[in-house]
Every structure is written in structure tokens, then in C-alpha cells.
């Protein structure tokens, strides 16, 4: 019984530590290609605003839109919104990516420099 009393606090500490580490690993944002994300982010309607109460997802052209998911699901929700937008507004032609508005008018065209950038567009924005 004395051995159990010595081991129990250590086991509880390890269990809570591993649980916390697991939640942290799942809530991290997806790694991004810096060059491509910076170009596309300029045209994306969604942005993150830091408030006293936490982080919120807002939309540039809709002042009524406001998402406030839990901290654990925040980056997953933001990526989901950006992916939905990207599927409709980013097109790939040969070795170029084209960003279009809602009416299909070209806003920006940029060259995809390597396989990593093409893979990022496919993985993050769902564009092939």
C-alpha cells in the first residue's frame, strides 16, 4: 500500500501531462508555406482578431460574421473557413496560381516556384 501511495501522484502527474500535451499537439495550426500564404492571405476574407476575451475569426466584407470557437478548435475552424474560400477562389494553371473574386475576375496571378508550394496549395486550400 505504501508503494501505491508513492506511485499514485507520479502516475496522475504523468497522465495529466500526457493529456495536456495531446490537446496541445492537436490544437496547433498546420504548417504553412510562408511565401504562398502571405500572397493568398492578402485576398482571403477571413482574419484573426485578438481581443481581451480571446481570439475571434472575422470576415473583411461581412461585419456581422463572427466566429469564436474554443481554443482547442480555433485553428482548425480558421483553416476550414480558409479552405472553403480557397477551393472557390484559387485556381492553378500550369505553374501559376490565380486568385479570383466572387465574380471570377482575376485579382492576382503568381508563379508557383516549386513542388512544396504546389503541395501546400493542395493540402491547405484543397486546390489541385
DSSP file (Angstrom, degrees, kcal/mol; ACC not computed):
  #  RESIDUE AA STRUCTURE BP1 BP2  ACC     N-H-->O    O-->H-N    N-H-->O    O-->H-N    TCO  KAPPA ALPHA  PHI   PSI    X-CA   Y-CA   Z-CA
    1    1 A X     >        0   0    0      0, 0.0     4,-1.9     0, 0.0     5,-0.1   0.000 360.0 360.0 360.0 -35.4    0.0    0.0    0.0
    2    2 A X  H  >  +     0   0    0      1,-0.2     4,-1.4     2,-0.2     5,-0.1   0.881 360.0  53.3 -66.3 -35.9    2.9    2.3    0.8
    3    3 A X  H  > S+     0   0    0      1,-0.2     4,-2.1     2,-0.2    -1,-0.2   0.895 107.4  52.0 -63.4 -39.1    4.3    1.7   -2.8
    4    4 A X  H  > S+     0   0    0      1,-0.2     4,-2.7     2,-0.2    -1,-0.2   0.898 106.2  53.4 -63.7 -41.1    0.9    2.7   -4.2
    5    5 A X  H  X S+     0   0    0     -4,-1.9     4,-0.6     1,-0.2    -1,-0.2   0.807 112.3  45.5 -64.0 -29.6    0.9    5.9   -2.2
    6    6 A X  H  X S+     0   0    0     -4,-1.4     4,-0.6    -3,-0.2    -2,-0.2   0.852 118.2  41.1 -79.9 -36.3    4.3    6.8   -3.7
    7    7 A X  H  X S+     0   0    0     -4,-2.1     4,-2.8     1,-0.2     5,-0.2   0.819  99.8  72.3 -83.0 -32.8    3.5    5.9   -7.3
    8    8 A X  H  X S+     0   0    0     -4,-2.7     4,-2.6     1,-0.2     5,-0.2   0.889  97.2  47.1 -56.3 -48.4    0.0    7.4   -7.5
    9    9 A X  H  X S+     0   0    0     -4,-0.6     4,-2.4     1,-0.2    -1,-0.2   0.899 114.7  48.0 -61.5 -37.9    1.0   11.1   -7.5
   10   10 A X  H  X S+     0   0    0     -4,-0.6     4,-2.5     2,-0.2    -2,-0.2   0.921 112.2  48.6 -67.1 -43.1    3.6   10.4  -10.2
   11   11 A X  H  X S+     0   0    0     -4,-2.8     4,-2.5     2,-0.2    -2,-0.2   0.909 112.6  48.3 -63.8 -42.5    1.1    8.4  -12.3
   12   12 A X  H  X S+     0   0    0     -4,-2.6     4,-2.6    -5,-0.2     5,-0.3   0.918 111.2  50.6 -63.2 -43.7   -1.5   11.1  -12.0
   13   13 A X  H  X S+     0   0    0     -4,-2.4     4,-2.5    -5,-0.2    -2,-0.2   0.939 112.5  46.4 -59.1 -47.4    1.0   13.8  -12.9
   14   14 A X  H  X S+     0   0    0     -4,-2.5     4,-2.7     2,-0.2     5,-0.2   0.896 111.8  51.5 -62.9 -41.1    2.2   11.8  -16.0
   15   15 A X  H  X S+     0   0    0     -4,-2.5     4,-2.3     2,-0.2    -2,-0.2   0.939 113.7  43.0 -63.0 -47.5   -1.5   11.1  -17.1
   16   16 A X  H  X S+     0   0    0     -4,-2.6     4,-2.6     2,-0.2    -2,-0.2   0.885 114.0  52.1 -66.2 -38.2   -2.4   14.8  -16.9
   17   17 A X  H  X S+     0   0    0     -4,-2.5     4,-2.5    -5,-0.3    -2,-0.2   0.935 111.7  45.4 -62.7 -46.5    0.8   15.9  -18.6
   18   18 A X  H  X S+     0   0    0     -4,-2.7     4,-2.3     2,-0.2    -2,-0.2   0.880 112.7  51.3 -66.1 -38.0    0.3   13.5  -21.5
   19   19 A X  H  X S+     0   0    0     -4,-2.3     4,-2.2    -5,-0.2    -2,-0.2   0.939 112.4  46.1 -63.1 -46.4   -3.4   14.5  -21.8
   20   20 A X  H  X S+     0   0    0     -4,-2.6     4,-2.3     1,-0.2    -2,-0.2   0.891 112.0  50.7 -63.0 -40.9   -2.4   18.2  -21.9
   21   21 A X  H  X S+     0   0    0     -4,-2.5     4,-2.5     2,-0.2    -1,-0.2   0.896 109.3  51.6 -64.1 -40.8    0.4   17.5  -24.4
   22   22 A X  H  X S+     0   0    0     -4,-2.3     4,-2.0     2,-0.2    -2,-0.2   0.923 110.7  47.4 -62.2 -45.5   -2.0   15.6  -26.6
   23   23 A X  H  X S+     0   0    0     -4,-2.2     4,-1.6     1,-0.2    -2,-0.2   0.910 112.4  50.7 -62.7 -42.2   -4.5   18.5  -26.6
   24   24 A X  H  X S+     0   0    0     -4,-2.3     4,-0.5     1,-0.2    -2,-0.2   0.920 109.8  49.2 -61.3 -44.7   -1.7   21.0  -27.4
   25   25 A X  H >< S+     0   0    0     -4,-2.5     3,-0.6     1,-0.2    -1,-0.2   0.871 112.3  48.4 -65.2 -36.8   -0.5   18.9  -30.3
   26   26 A X  H 3< S+     0   0    0     -4,-2.0    -1,-0.2     1,-0.2    -2,-0.2   0.782 109.9  52.0 -74.3 -26.9   -4.0   18.6  -31.8
   27   27 A X  H 3< S+     0   0    0     -4,-1.6    48,-0.4    -5,-0.2    -1,-0.2   0.458  82.7 112.0 -92.6   0.0   -4.8   22.3  -31.5
   28   28 A X  S << S-     0   0    0     -3,-0.6     2,-0.1    -4,-0.5     3,-0.1  -0.400  73.8-107.7 -69.4 148.1   -1.6   23.6  -33.3
   29   29 A X        -     0   0    0      1,-0.1     2,-0.2    -2,-0.1    -1,-0.1  -0.389  38.7 -96.0 -72.6 157.2   -2.1   25.3  -36.6
   30   30 A X        -     0   0    0     45,-0.2    -1,-0.1     1,-0.1     2,-0.0  -0.473  46.0-101.1 -69.1 139.6   -1.0   23.5  -39.8
   31   31 A X        -     0   0    0     -2,-0.2     2,-0.3    -3,-0.1    -1,-0.1  -0.383  45.1-153.9 -61.4 141.2    2.5   24.4  -41.0
   32   32 A X        -     0   0    0     -3,-0.1     2,-0.7    -2,-0.0     3,-0.1  -0.860  22.1-114.1-121.2 152.1    2.3   26.9  -43.9
   33   33 A X     >  -     0   0    0     -2,-0.3     4,-2.7     1,-0.2     5,-0.3  -0.780  31.8-147.9 -79.7 116.0    4.4   27.9  -46.9
   34   34 A X  H  > S+     0   0    0     -2,-0.7     4,-2.0     1,-0.2     5,-0.2   0.882  89.0  46.3 -59.6 -45.7    5.4   31.4  -45.9
   35   35 A X  H  > S+     0   0    0      2,-0.2     4,-1.6     1,-0.2    -1,-0.2   0.949 118.2  39.8 -65.5 -49.8    5.6   32.9  -49.4
   36   36 A X  H  > S+     0   0    0      1,-0.2     4,-2.6     2,-0.2     5,-0.3   0.918 115.5  51.3 -67.8 -43.7    2.4   31.5  -50.8
   37   37 A X  H  X S+     0   0    0     -4,-2.7     4,-2.7     1,-0.2    -1,-0.2   0.884 107.9  53.1 -63.0 -38.0    0.4   32.0  -47.6
   38   38 A X  H  X S+     0   0    0     -4,-2.0     4,-0.9    -5,-0.3    -1,-0.2   0.900 111.8  45.4 -64.0 -40.5    1.5   35.7  -47.5
   39   39 A X  H  < S+     0   0    0     -4,-1.6     3,-0.4    -5,-0.2     4,-0.4   0.942 118.2  41.4 -67.2 -48.1    0.3   36.3  -51.1
   40   40 A X  H >X S+     0   0    0     -4,-2.6     3,-1.6     1,-0.2     4,-1.2   0.864 105.6  64.2 -70.8 -36.3   -3.1   34.5  -50.6
   41   41 A X  H 3< S+     0   0    0     -4,-2.7    -1,-0.2     1,-0.3    -2,-0.2   0.814  91.9  65.3 -57.9 -32.1   -3.7   35.9  -47.2
   42   42 A X  T 3< S+     0   0    0     -4,-0.9    -1,-0.3    -3,-0.4    -2,-0.2   0.809 111.7  34.2 -60.1 -30.6   -3.9   39.4  -48.7
   43   43 A X  T <4 S+     0   0    0     -3,-1.6    -1,-0.2    -4,-0.4    -2,-0.2   0.550  91.7 108.1-104.0 -11.4   -7.1   38.3  -50.6
   44   44 A X     <  -     0   0    0     -4,-1.2    16,-0.1    -3,-0.1    38,-0.1  -0.465  62.9-144.8 -68.2 136.4   -8.6   36.0  -48.1
   45   45 A X  S    S+     0   0    0     -2,-0.2    15,-3.2    14,-0.1     2,-0.3   0.647  74.8  82.9 -78.5 -12.4  -11.7   37.5  -46.5
   46   46 A X  E     +A   59   0A   0     13,-0.2     2,-0.3    14,-0.1    13,-0.2  -0.709  52.6 166.3 -97.4 141.8  -11.0   35.8  -43.1
   47   47 A X  E     -A   58   0A   0     11,-2.3    11,-2.7    -2,-0.3     2,-0.4  -0.977  32.4-116.4-148.1 161.7   -8.7   37.2  -40.4
   48   48 A X  E     -A   57   0A   0     -2,-0.3     2,-0.5     9,-0.2     9,-0.2  -0.834  23.8-166.1-102.5 132.7   -7.9   36.7  -36.8
   49   49 A X  E     -A   56   0A   0      7,-2.6     7,-2.1    -2,-0.4     2,-0.5  -0.976  14.2-139.8-120.3 131.6   -8.5   39.4  -34.2
   50   50 A X  E     +A   55   0A   0     -2,-0.5     2,-0.3     5,-0.2     5,-0.2  -0.776  29.4 174.0 -90.0 125.8   -7.1   39.3  -30.8
   51   51 A X  E >   -A   54   0A   0      3,-2.6     3,-1.3    -2,-0.5    -2,-0.0  -0.768  47.5-103.1-123.5 170.1   -9.5   40.5  -28.1
   52   52 A X  T 3  S+     0   0    0     -2,-0.3     3,-0.1     1,-0.3    -1,-0.1   0.859 123.1  50.5 -61.1 -35.4   -9.4   40.6  -24.3
   53   53 A X  T 3  S-     0   0    0      1,-0.3     2,-0.3    -3,-0.0    -1,-0.3   0.460 125.8 -87.5 -83.4  -1.6  -11.8   37.6  -24.3
   54   54 A X  E <   -A   51   0A   0     -3,-1.3    -3,-2.6     2,-0.0     2,-0.3  -0.888  67.0 -26.8 130.9-162.0   -9.6   35.6  -26.7
   55   55 A X  E     -A   50   0A   0     -2,-0.3     2,-0.3    -5,-0.2    -5,-0.2  -0.677  51.6-170.3 -94.0 145.0   -9.3   35.1  -30.4
   56   56 A X  E     -A   49   0A   0     -7,-2.1    -7,-2.6    -2,-0.3     2,-0.6  -0.972  19.9-133.9-132.1 148.6  -12.1   35.7  -32.9
   57   57 A X  E     +AB  48  67A   0     10,-2.9    10,-2.5    -2,-0.3     2,-0.3  -0.912  32.4 178.8-101.2 123.7  -12.4   34.9  -36.6
   58   58 A X  E     -AB  47  66A   0    -11,-2.7   -11,-2.3    -2,-0.6     2,-0.4  -0.785  23.5-130.3-121.3 165.2  -13.9   37.9  -38.5
   59   59 A X  E >   -AB  46  62A   0      6,-0.7     3,-0.8     3,-0.6   -13,-0.2  -0.966   9.9-141.8-120.7 133.3  -14.6   38.5  -42.2
   60   60 A X  T 3  S+     0   0    0    -15,-3.2    -1,-0.1    -2,-0.4     3,-0.1   0.872 100.3  36.3 -60.9 -41.5  -13.5   41.6  -44.0
   61   61 A X  T 3  S+     0   0    0      1,-0.2     2,-0.4   -16,-0.2    -1,-0.2   0.373 114.0  57.5 -98.9   5.4  -16.6   42.1  -46.2
   62   62 A X  E X   -B   59   0A   0     -3,-0.8     3,-1.1   -17,-0.2    -3,-0.6  -0.846  56.1-174.9-137.4  98.8  -19.2   41.0  -43.6
   63   63 A X  E 3  S+     0   0A   0     -2,-0.4    -1,-0.1     1,-0.2    -3,-0.0   0.701  85.4  59.0 -68.4 -18.9  -19.2   42.9  -40.3
   64   64 A X  E 3  S+     0   0A   0     -6,-0.0     2,-0.3     2,-0.0    -1,-0.2   0.697  82.4  99.3 -81.2 -20.5  -21.9   40.6  -38.9
   65   65 A X  E <   +     0   0A   0     -3,-1.1    -6,-0.7    -6,-0.2     2,-0.3  -0.528  44.8 155.9 -73.3 125.3  -19.7   37.5  -39.3
   66   66 A X  E     -B   58   0A   0     -2,-0.3     2,-0.4    -8,-0.2    -8,-0.2  -0.896  18.4-173.9-153.6 120.8  -18.0   36.5  -36.1
   67   67 A X  E     +B   57   0A   0    -10,-2.5   -10,-2.9    -2,-0.3     2,-0.2  -0.954   6.1 177.1-115.5 133.8  -16.8   33.0  -35.1
   68   68 A X        +     0   0    0     -2,-0.4   -12,-0.1   -12,-0.2     3,-0.1  -0.592  14.7 176.0-134.5  73.2  -15.4   32.3  -31.6
   69   69 A X        -     0   0    0     -2,-0.2   -14,-0.1     1,-0.1     5,-0.1  -0.231  42.2 -81.1 -71.6 167.5  -14.6   28.6  -31.4
   70   70 A X     >  -     0   0    0      1,-0.1     4,-1.0     3,-0.1     3,-0.3  -0.206  42.6-107.8 -62.6 160.2  -12.9   27.1  -28.4
   71   71 A X  T  4 S+     0   0    0      1,-0.2     4,-0.4     2,-0.2     3,-0.4   0.859 119.9  55.0 -58.8 -35.5   -9.2   27.5  -28.0
   72   72 A X  T  4 S+     0   0    0      1,-0.2    -1,-0.2     2,-0.1     4,-0.2   0.868 118.2  32.3 -66.8 -36.7   -8.7   23.8  -28.9
   73   73 A X  T  > S+     0   0    0     -3,-0.3     4,-2.3     1,-0.1    -1,-0.2   0.368  91.1 102.0-101.8   3.6  -10.7   24.0  -32.2
   74   74 A X  H  X S+     0   0    0     -4,-1.0     4,-2.3    -3,-0.4     5,-0.2   0.937  84.8  38.5 -59.0 -56.0   -9.7   27.6  -33.1
   75   75 A X  H  > S+     0   0    0     -4,-0.4     4,-2.4   -48,-0.4    -1,-0.2   0.836 114.5  55.3 -69.3 -31.3   -7.1   27.0  -35.8
   76   76 A X  H  > S+     0   0    0     -4,-0.2     4,-2.0     2,-0.2    -1,-0.2   0.916 110.4  46.0 -65.0 -41.8   -8.9   24.0  -37.2
   77   77 A X  H  X S+     0   0    0     -4,-2.3     4,-2.3     2,-0.2    -2,-0.2   0.909 112.6  50.3 -66.4 -42.4  -12.0   26.2  -37.7
   78   78 A X  H  X S+     0   0    0     -4,-2.3     4,-2.3    -5,-0.2    -2,-0.2   0.916 112.0  47.4 -62.1 -43.4  -10.0   29.0  -39.3
   79   79 A X  H  X S+     0   0    0     -4,-2.4     4,-2.4     2,-0.2    -1,-0.2   0.867 109.6  54.1 -66.2 -36.4   -8.3   26.6  -41.6
   80   80 A X  H  X S+     0   0    0     -4,-2.0     4,-2.2     2,-0.2    -2,-0.2   0.916 110.0  46.6 -63.4 -43.4  -11.6   25.1  -42.6
   81   81 A X  H  X S+     0   0    0     -4,-2.3     4,-2.1     2,-0.2    -2,-0.2   0.918 113.7  48.0 -64.7 -43.7  -13.0   28.5  -43.5
   82   82 A X  H  X S+     0   0    0     -4,-2.3     4,-2.9     1,-0.2    -2,-0.2   0.873 110.4  52.6 -65.0 -36.3   -9.9   29.4  -45.5
   83   83 A X  H  X S+     0   0    0     -4,-2.4     4,-2.3     2,-0.2    -2,-0.2   0.917 108.2  50.1 -65.7 -43.6  -10.1   26.0  -47.3
   84   84 A X  H  X S+     0   0    0     -4,-2.2     4,-0.9     1,-0.2    -2,-0.2   0.922 115.0  44.3 -59.9 -44.1  -13.7   26.6  -48.3
   85   85 A X  H >X S+     0   0    0     -4,-2.1     4,-1.8     1,-0.2     3,-0.6   0.926 112.0  52.8 -65.3 -44.8  -12.8   30.0  -49.6
   86   86 A X  H 3X S+     0   0    0     -4,-2.9     4,-1.9     1,-0.2    -2,-0.2   0.854 101.7  58.4 -62.6 -37.7   -9.7   28.7  -51.4
   87   87 A X  H 3< S+     0   0    0     -4,-2.3    -1,-0.2     1,-0.2    -2,-0.2   0.838 115.5  36.8 -61.1 -32.2  -11.5   26.0  -53.3
   88   88 A X  H << S+     0   0    0     -4,-0.9    -1,-0.2    -3,-0.6    -2,-0.2   0.746 126.2  34.6 -90.4 -26.0  -13.7   28.6  -54.9
   89   89 A X  H  < S+     0   0    0     -4,-1.8    11,-2.7    -5,-0.1     2,-0.5   0.432 102.1  71.3-117.3  -0.7  -11.2   31.4  -55.4
   90   90 A X  E  <  +C   99   0B   0     -4,-1.9     2,-0.3     9,-0.2     9,-0.2  -0.976  54.0 177.4-121.1 130.2   -7.8   29.8  -56.2
   91   91 A X  E     -C   98   0B   0      7,-2.7     7,-3.4    -2,-0.5     2,-0.5  -0.945  18.7-142.8-127.2 149.9   -7.1   28.1  -59.5
   92   92 A X  E     +C   97   0B   0     -2,-0.3     2,-0.5     5,-0.2     5,-0.2  -0.962  16.8 178.6-116.4 127.0   -4.0   26.5  -60.8
   93   93 A X  E >   -C   96   0B   0      3,-2.5     3,-2.4    -2,-0.5     2,-0.3  -0.983  64.0 -52.3-126.8 118.4   -3.0   26.8  -64.4
   94   94 A X  T 3  S-     0   0    0     -2,-0.5    -2,-0.0     1,-0.3     0, 0.0  -0.362 123.7 -18.8  53.7-112.9    0.3   25.2  -65.5
   95   95 A X  T 3  S+     0   0    0     -2,-0.3    17,-3.1    -3,-0.1     2,-0.3   0.006 122.4  86.6-113.0  28.4    2.9   26.6  -63.0
   96   96 A X  E <   -CD  93 111B   0     -3,-2.4    -3,-2.5    15,-0.3     2,-0.4  -0.950  62.1-145.3-127.0 148.3    0.8   29.6  -61.9
   97   97 A X  E     -CD  92 110B   0     13,-3.0    13,-2.4    -2,-0.3     2,-0.5  -0.916  15.7-158.3-108.8 139.8   -1.8   30.2  -59.2
   98   98 A X  E     -CD  91 109B   0     -7,-3.4    -7,-2.7    -2,-0.4     2,-0.5  -0.974   4.8-155.7-123.2 129.3   -4.7   32.6  -59.9
   99   99 A X  E     -CD  90 108B   0      9,-3.1     8,-3.3    -2,-0.5     9,-1.6  -0.914  19.4-173.9-103.3 126.7   -6.8   34.2  -57.2
  100  100 A X  E     - D   0 106B   0    -11,-2.7     6,-0.2    -2,-0.5     2,-0.1  -0.815  18.4-125.3-119.2 158.4  -10.2   35.3  -58.4
  101  101 A X    >   -     0   0    0      4,-2.1     3,-1.4    -2,-0.3    -1,-0.1  -0.182  47.4 -80.1 -88.2-170.8  -13.0   37.3  -56.8
  102  102 A X  T 3  S+     0   0    0      1,-0.3    -1,-0.0     2,-0.1    -2,-0.0   0.794 131.3  50.0 -63.7 -29.1  -16.7   36.1  -56.4
  103  103 A X  T 3  S-     0   0    0      2,-0.1    -1,-0.3     1,-0.0    -3,-0.0   0.485 120.8-105.5 -88.9  -2.7  -17.5   37.1  -60.0
  104  104 A X  S <  S+     0   0    0     -3,-1.4     2,-0.3     1,-0.3    -2,-0.1   0.478  70.1 147.0  93.3   3.8  -14.5   35.1  -61.4
  105  105 A X        -     0   0    0      1,-0.1    -4,-2.1    -5,-0.0    -1,-0.3  -0.558  55.1-110.0 -74.8 134.0  -12.4   38.2  -62.2
  106  106 A X  E     +D  100   0B   0     -2,-0.3    -6,-0.3    -6,-0.2     3,-0.1  -0.469  39.4 171.6 -68.7 126.6   -8.7   37.7  -61.8
  107  107 A X  E     +     0   0B   0     -8,-3.3     2,-0.3     1,-0.4    -7,-0.2   0.769  66.0   1.2-100.6 -38.4   -7.2   39.6  -58.8
  108  108 A X  E     -D   99   0B   0     -9,-1.6    -9,-3.1     2,-0.0     2,-0.4  -0.990  52.8-166.0-155.0 141.1   -3.7   38.2  -58.6
  109  109 A X  E     +D   98   0B   0     -2,-0.3     2,-0.3   -11,-0.2   -11,-0.2  -0.999  17.9 173.0-127.2 131.3   -1.6   35.7  -60.6
  110  110 A X  E     -D   97   0B   0    -13,-2.4   -13,-3.0    -2,-0.4     2,-0.3  -0.987  32.3-108.0-140.6 152.9    1.7   34.4  -59.1
  111  111 A X  E     -D   96   0B   0     -2,-0.3     2,-0.7   -15,-0.2   -15,-0.3  -0.565  22.1-134.4 -81.0 135.3    4.2   31.8  -60.2
  112  112 A X        -     0   0    0    -17,-3.1    -1,-0.0    -2,-0.3     3,-0.0  -0.829  21.4-167.1 -87.5 115.7    4.4   28.5  -58.2
  113  113 A X        -     0   0    0     -2,-0.7     2,-0.3     1,-0.1    -1,-0.2   0.807  55.7  -1.6 -81.4 -31.3    8.2   28.1  -57.8
  114  114 A X  S  > S-     0   0    0      1,-0.1     4,-1.6   -19,-0.0     3,-0.3  -0.905  75.4 -90.5-152.5 178.1    8.5   24.5  -56.6
  115  115 A X  H  > S+     0   0    0     -2,-0.3     4,-2.8     1,-0.2     5,-0.2   0.840 117.7  61.3 -64.3 -34.9    6.7   21.3  -55.6
  116  116 A X  H  > S+     0   0    0      1,-0.2     4,-2.2     2,-0.2    -1,-0.2   0.901 104.8  47.5 -60.2 -42.5    6.5   22.3  -52.0
  117  117 A X  H  > S+     0   0    0     -3,-0.3     4,-2.2     2,-0.2    -1,-0.2   0.901 112.5  48.8 -67.3 -40.5    4.4   25.4  -52.9
  118  118 A X  H  X S+     0   0    0     -4,-1.6     4,-2.0     2,-0.2    -2,-0.2   0.911 111.7  49.8 -64.4 -41.9    2.1   23.3  -55.1
  119  119 A X  H  X S+     0   0    0     -4,-2.8     4,-2.9     2,-0.2     5,-0.2   0.886 108.7  53.1 -64.0 -38.8    1.7   20.7  -52.4
  120  120 A X  H  X>S+     0   0    0     -4,-2.2     4,-3.0     2,-0.2     5,-0.7   0.930 108.3  49.6 -62.5 -44.8    0.8   23.4  -49.8
  121  121 A X  H  X5S+     0   0    0     -4,-2.2     6,-1.9     1,-0.2     4,-0.9   0.893 115.2  44.7 -61.2 -38.9   -1.9   24.8  -52.1
  122  122 A X  H  <5S+     0   0    0     -4,-2.0     4,-0.5     4,-0.2    -2,-0.2   0.910 120.0  39.6 -70.8 -42.3   -3.3   21.3  -52.5
  123  123 A X  H  <5S+     0   0    0     -4,-2.9    -2,-0.2    -5,-0.2    -3,-0.2   0.937 126.0  30.8 -75.2 -48.2   -3.1   20.4  -48.8
  124  124 A X  H  <5S+     0   0    0     -4,-3.0    -3,-0.2    -5,-0.2    -2,-0.1   0.923 134.0  25.1 -81.9 -45.9   -4.1   23.6  -47.2
  125  125 A X  S  <<S-     0   0    0     -4,-0.9    -3,-0.2    -5,-0.7    -2,-0.1   0.535  97.2-124.1 -99.6  -7.7   -6.6   25.1  -49.7
  126  126 A X        +     0   0    0     -4,-0.5     2,-0.4    -5,-0.4    -4,-0.2   0.755  60.6 145.1  72.9  23.6   -7.7   21.9  -51.4
  127  127 A X              0   0    0     -6,-1.9    -1,-0.2     1,-0.1    -2,-0.1  -0.810 360.0 360.0 -98.8 132.3   -6.7   23.3  -54.8
  128  128 A X              0   0    0     -2,-0.4    -1,-0.1    -3,-0.1    -6,-0.1   0.379 360.0 360.0-122.9 360.0   -5.3   20.8  -57.4
